Amino acid sequence: MTSPLFLHAVPGIPLVEPGDDIAALILAALASSELVLEDGDVLVLAQKIVSKAEGRYAYLNDIQASAEAVELAEQCDKDPRHMQVLLNESREIIRKRPGVVIVEHVLGYVHANAGIDRSNIDSDEDSPRLLLLPENPDHSAAELRSSLLASTGVNVNIIINDSAGRAWRNGTLGFAIATAGFEALENRVGEADLYGRPLEVTEVAVADELAAAASFMMGQGDEALPVVLIRGAKLRPSTAGSAALIRDREKDMFR
């Protein structure tokens, strides 16, 4: 029998500022909702609150645009300073058109605009700022997991998610940019299908599936629900983080 899966968007997470203790904010919000963590639970966090707590802001007035950034800005109808930040956060520009630049981020993800965001960010018009992805998301996830274990004695799993489009589909959906505590990509090769035939190529992006479900609960506008508690997921323990989710370049058929 398949066990049920429960998702609960945790209310009461305040607007996060640099230096805030994310673990403490989550535990306070859980307590206010009379939710108690259990071993095996998954906490999914929106990337924004992690980046905000880590102070991952770029202030445009402090940015000097290079000639490459100026040229890219002209091609994509963007602020040259914004494009300089994008170049700093990227390994390679893969595609571009007015309004969007698809890059390989320094962390390995193929991402629109290098994951740099201006939505749901308080920004002074005289000192505009951008929010970048965490510098080391897997480390951030592992640190949060350790902090929650020290505070509660409970082993939980962590996902940090973000939103991205896909080369072959319209719309965005949530995906995992970091994990801690479980196997993000489950290799099912060799297991039997419904008719007893061995699976030949099946790998399940468990972390992305859970990240997408949590993203649906979080919303994309003014919902202010950046943390989702998932209970009932049957996960394989691992300390490997999320690197297995990134497809090797030589197997990437869309570049």
Secondary structure as UniProt FT lines:
FT   STRAND          6..9
FT   TURN            18..19
FT   HELIX           22..32
FT   TURN            33..34
FT   TURN            39..40
FT   STRAND          42..46
FT   HELIX           47..53
FT   TURN            54..55
FT   STRAND          57..59
FT   HELIX           60..62
FT   HELIX           67..76
FT   HELIX           80..88
FT   STRAND          90..97
FT   TURN            98..99
FT   STRAND          100..105
FT   TURN            106..107
FT   STRAND          110..112
FT   HELIX           113..115
FT   TURN            119..120
FT   TURN            125..126
FT   STRAND          129..131
FT   HELIX           137..152
FT   STRAND          157..166
FT   TURN            167..168
FT   STRAND          169..182
FT   STRAND          186..187
FT   TURN            189..190
FT   TURN            194..195
FT   STRAND          203..204
FT   HELIX           206..218
FT   STRAND          227..231
FT   STRAND          237..238
FT   TURN            241..242
FT   HELIX           243..245
FT   HELIX           249..251
FT   TURN            253..254
//
